[in-house]
Amino acid sequence: MIIHNVVIGKQTKNQQCQSEHKKIYVGCAETDLRYRELLVNGRQRWSFHTRNTFDFLTSDRSSSASEQWQEAAESKIRKSDGVMMVVSEHTASDSGAKWEIACALSNSVPIVGVDIRKHPDDNGSIPEKLVGKMTRFGWEWFAAFIDGL
């Protein structure tokens, strides 16, 4: 059963005028593409949690050579208002994911790591540059990042 609190005559948070439109780049290790797609494809359902409208940008490595992928990804990262990196046990050892993190930081784009690790107590699997910049997988936490941009 879903219960909503409705106050007649007042707009709910979701009815209020949307503010800025944000572009969020979502990166991940190559082995975590399914988690990235889950996050990106749920955007319409989850957009109710944030004040801002937003679009996700991604870049696939498998379809192009490394230099071409990096050039395309860097262009998208620079255009972004923020970067969300899906972080699993594989992220710290994935060269593409490490490059995406470094690219965001070198271009001064705000970044957050989205923790999908099976054992969150294992801090050794968090890439060094994302230590202290992690959040849980959940739209209430994504909204805090997006609305804070």
Buried (B, 14 or more C-beta within 10 A) or exposed (E): EEEEEEEEEEEEEEEEEEEEEBBBBBBBBEBBBEBBBEBBEEBEEBBEBBBBEBEBBBBEBEEBEEEEBBEBBBEBBBEBBBBBBBBBBBBBEBEBBBBBBEBBBEBEBBBBBBBBBEEEEEEEBBBEBBEEBBBEBEBEBBBEBBBEB
